[in-house]
Amino acid sequence: MRLYKTLIAPSLLVACLATSCANSNEAATAQEATNQPATALAQATAPQAAAAPATLKGALKDAFYIGAALNGRQAYERDEQAKAIIEANFNTISPENLLKWESVHPKPEVYNFEPADKYVAFGERNDMFIVGHALVWHNQTPDWVFEDGNGKPASREVLLKRMQDHISTVVGRYKGKIDSWDVVNEALNDDGTLRQSKWLQIIGEEFLVKAFEAAHAADPELELYYNDYNLWKPAKREGAVRLVRSLQEKGIKVAGVGMQGHYGLKSPSLEDIEASIKAFSDLGVKVSFTELDIDVLPNPSGRAGADIDATFEVDEKYNIYTDGLPDSVQQQLTQRYEELFRLFLKHSDKIDRVTFWGVTDNDSWLNNWPIRGRTSYPMVFDRNYQPKPAFEAIMKAAVNYK
């Protein structure tokens, strides 16, 4: 396995933070990139004499891995400003959509590995902890996976073999390169019961065991994760505890639980998040925050999770900051990130990774969920590749932790 080597923190002022989620608004990013003066990035990467760490991975190197989810343009290194931010600040990366079934295995006999190859190569060159996401999910999986040749439901045996073959092929290709996989993604309802996905309906509960077994067989050194949103909710937390414990009782080695971390400015409470950190750690597994972002916009779903099927028609009353984020809201975002990272640092003995679901505001899936075409501000790096006050708040929390 490629292990992250502790580096002396580069003296850079570049920073960034960045959802089993939708494609980013990459075209706007490219347009904005062309409008930025060359001096801005040069100033952001100028050496500093101060001894204090100036990057996220430098500030947090004694606590946990810090990472971002990469989109296609970033994996292909077509966004130079984002590349500089990623290389300076992060020691772990996740693929936003590049390794989901519909992207890597769109047809029965067709695999499209080129984007994923680029993603893995980027991580290897930068000595990063590389994450794979996600092998078994009810979303972004082609219909053919669950059907026979006549459009009817596939048999249990056929679907099980397809799942095992897919996992063996994809995990096997990156054996020794990808360090951790989200094996099963979002298998639970918010009440803690198993989601009635086609995986469950056709194969039964055994699909969970079989998926983890196949991933382990393809690469025995992998860290295997269960990943889900809303794991701060008590009922769903208990459901995840039962799920992981059941796998453990069957001899499956679960390395960790991924708490996605799609949060709002006020909800969930720090107390609920902390209770889940403790509950999962008590299982003897690692805890990672795998898809962190903070939605500052009004949400018609009442922030009821991150189900990408829960979409709504365009309504301007949910897109209220098209001309920029008011300072009062920017302050709330800053405070929220500082509070979250203080909590993460408090439990750094339990937390292995914190990964942001995107690099800049323009990359975020929240620009198109739950309503398409919105202007969202969930990250700590803005659309001009500049650090927001929330970045400084995280650095402050890290310094105070030390």
N, C-alpha and C positions, 0 to 999 in steps of 0.2 A: 504494500500500500504506500502511496505517496503521502508522507507526513509533513505537516507544516513545520518549517524550521523557524525558530525565534529569530527575528531580525532586529537590528537596531533601528528604531523608528526613524523614517526619513523626515528630514526637516522640510515639510511641505505644508502649505496652507490649503491644499486641495482637500476636499472632504465630500462625502455623500452618504446618504442613507437610501435605502430603498425600501400574489396573491394568487390552486388548483383552479388559474384564473384566466381572464380574457386577454387578447392581444393589445399591445400598447399603441399609443398614437405617435408612431415613429416619424411620420412625414413632417409633423410640426416641429419635432426635435431637430430634424435636419435643416429646416428653414431657419430656425432660430440660431443654429450653430454657425450658419454662414454670415449671420449679422453681428457676431461677437468680435470685438477688436482683438487683434492678436496679443495686445499687451495684457489683456485681462487674465488669460491663462498663464502667461509668463509671470505675472505678478503673483498668481496663486501658487506657483511652483517655485518661487524664489527661496533660496536657502535662508534660514534664520539662525541667529546665534544662540537663541534661548535653548536651554537644555530640556525644557518641558516638551513632551510629545506634542506634535502638531497634527497628527492624523489619528483616525479612529483606532486603527489596529495598533498604533503605538500606545495610545492612552489605555486601551483595554487588553493589552497583551497578557497581562497576568490574571485576567478575569475569565474571558471566554473568547471563542472565535467571533468575529464580526463580519457580516457579509451582505451581499446584494444579489438579487435575482437579475439575470442577464436576458435581454431580448435578442432577437436575431441579428440586428445591426451591431450590437455590442459584441456578440460572439464572433462575428466576422470582422471585428475591429474596424468598422466603417464610421464610427463616431469617436474621433480622436479625443475630444474633450471628456467624454464619458470614460474612455479608456484610461486617461490620466487619473481621473478621480478614482476609478476602481482599483487600479494598481497601487495607488498611494494609500488607500484607506482600508482595503478589505483583504482578509486572509482566508475567506471561504466564499464560494459562489454557488448559486442554484440556477437551474434553467427554468425560465418562466414557462415556456411552452414547448421547448425544443425536444424534450424526451417524453412528452405525453403521447399516448398510443396513436392518435390521429395524425400526429406530426411525423413520428418515426416509423410507423407501420400502417400506412393508409389503406393498403389493399392486401388480400391474403398472401400473395407471394412477393410483395413489394416492401422493401425497407428503404427509408431515406435517412441515411446516417450522416450525410455531409454536414448539416448544421450542428448536430450533436458532436461530431468529430472536432469541429472548430471550437466549440465550447470547451470540450475536455482539453484540447491542446492549449487553449488560452490559460486554463487553470494550471496545467502542468508547467508551462513556461514561467508562471508567476509563483510556483511552489505553494499553491492554495489547496485547502481542504475542499474537495469537489463533491458536490451532492447531486444525486440523481432523483428526478421527480417526474412522474409518479407511475408506478408499474400497473396497479389495479385501481381503477376509478370508474364510477358510473357515468362520468361526464367526459367529453372530448375523447370518446372511444367510438370508432366507426360502427355503424349498424351491422355490418357484415360479421363482426365478431360474435354477435349474439344470434345470428340467423343461419338457417340452412340455405341451400341453393334456391329454394322457392320462396324465400322471404318469411318463412315460418320460424318459430323459436328453435334454436339448435338444441340438440340433446345434451344431457349433462356431460356425457363422455366427450363429445366434440368440443364443448366450451371449455371443459377442464384442460383438454390437450392443447387447445389454442392458447390458453392462459399460460400454461407451463412452457410451451414452445416459445412464446413471446418473451417471457421472463428469461429463459435460458439464453436466447439469442441476444437480447439487448444487454442484460447484465454480463453475459459472457464476453461480449465485444469489449467492454470497458473494465474487465477484470484487472485488478491491481492499479487502476487509474481513478475510477470513481470510488470514493471512500465510504459513502453512506447513501442508502436508497430509502426514499419513502415508498415502502412496499405496497401498503394499502392506504388509500386516501378517502376520507369522508365516508366511512361505512356506517356511521351512527346518525340517528335522528336526535333532535335537541332533547327529547325525553329520555335518551340513553338506550333506546331500543335499536336493533339493527335496521338500517335503511332497507326498504324493499326494492333494492336494485335488481337488475337482471342477473348479476352475479349471485345474489342470494336466492332469487326465485328459481334459477335453473340448477345451480350447483348445490345450494344449501349453505349452512354456516361453515362447512368444511372448506369453502373457498379461501377463507382467511388463513387456515393452517397450510393449505396447499401452496398459496402464494408465498408465504414466508419460507416454506421448505424449498421451493424452486429457486428463490433468490439465494438462499444459503448454499444450495448445491452448486449454483453457477459461480459463486465466489465466496468461499467459506470465511474470508477475512473481513467481509463487509459489515458495517454497522447497519442494522435493519430497524426501520422506524415505522410506527403507526402515526399518521398525520391527520389533523382535523381542525375545524374552526369551532368557536363557541365552547371550547373545553373549560372555560371559566364557569359555565352554568353548572350548578350542583348536580342536576340529574344527568347531564351529559358527561360530566366528570366521572360520576359513579359508573356510567356505562362504559367509559373508556378504561377505567380501572378493572372492571369485570372482563372486558375484552382482552386486555394485556395479561391479566392473571390466568385466564383460560388458556391462552397461547403458552404461557410459561408452564402450566400444569401438563401440557402436552409435549413438553420438551423443546419448545421453540425458544430460541434465544432472541428476545427483543432488546435491542440496544437502547431504544429511547422512544419517547413520545414527542411528537411535534405539535406544539400549540401554535396555530397559525398567526394569531395576533392581529386580526383585522378589527381595530378598535375605533371608538369615537372619542370626542373631547372629554366626555364625562363618564361614559360607560364602556366597559365594565368597571367595577370598583377595583381598587388595588387589593382589597381584602379577598375578593373572589379569585383574582388571578393568583395571589399568593397561596390560597388554599389548594389550588390545582397544582402548583409547583410542588408543594409538600406532598400531596397525595400521590403524584406520579413518582416522585423521588422515593417514597416509601416502598414502592414496588421493586426498588433496586435498579431502576433504569435512569438514563440521562433525560434531561428536559431540554428541548430547544424551542426557541421562538422562530418559526420558519418563514413567516410571510408578514412581517410587521409593517403596518402603515396606520395612519390616523386620518379618518375621514372628517373633514371640517364642514362639509356641506350638509344641508338638510336631507334626510333620507326617508323616502316614502315607506320603506320597510321597517322604520323605527330601529334601524341598526340590528335587525334580527338575523345576524349571521353573514355568511359569504357564499350563499348558494347562487351560482352563476345563472341558474334558471329563473331566479326571482328578479325579473326585469320589469320595467315600467315604461309607459309612453313618455315622450318628451314633454316636459312641463317646466317652464322657466322659473317657477317659484322654488325649484330644487337646484337652480343653477345661478346663484345670486352674486357670485364674485367674479364675473367675467372680466372686470377691469382691474383686478388685483385683490389681494387679501387685506382686509382692514387690519390696522395695527392691533386693535383689541383682540381680534381672532388670532393674529400671529402670536400674541402674548399667551393666549390660551394653549395654542399648539406647542409653544416652547415649554410652558409649565408641564404639560402632559408628558412630553418626551422626557423631561428631567425627572419627573416622578416615576415613570416606568423604569428608567435606567437605574435610578437609585434602588428600586425593588430588585431588578435583575442583579445588580452588584451585591446586594445584601445576600442573595442566594447563588452567588457565583460558584459555590461548591457543588451545586446541583445542576446548574445550567451549563451546557456545552457550547451552544451556538445561539447567536441572535442575527437573523438575516432579514433585511428589508426587501420588500417586494417591488423592486425597481431601483433606479439610480437617481433620477430627477423627477420633479412633479410631472413633467411632460410624458414620462415613461409609464406612469401608473395606470393600472387597469381601471382605477376608479374614475378616470375620465370617461369611461364607457360602461360603467356599472354603478348602480342599477339602471341608470338612464344613459343613453349614448350621447356623445357630443358635449359633455359638461367640462367645465374648467375646474379641476380639482387641485388640492394643495397638500397632499398627505405626507410628503417626504421632507427631508431636511436639506435638500438641495433644490434650488428653484429651476425654472425653465431656462434660465441663462447660465446654468452650471455654477451658480454662486451659492455658498453656504448660507443657510438661514439662521436666525437666532437659536433655533432648536439644536443645531449642530454644536454651537458654543455651550449650550446647556448640558449636552451629553458629555462634552469634554470636561466641563466643570464638575459634573457628577463623578467622572472617573478620577479626577485629581483629588477630590474630597474622599473618595473611597480609599485611595492609597494612603 
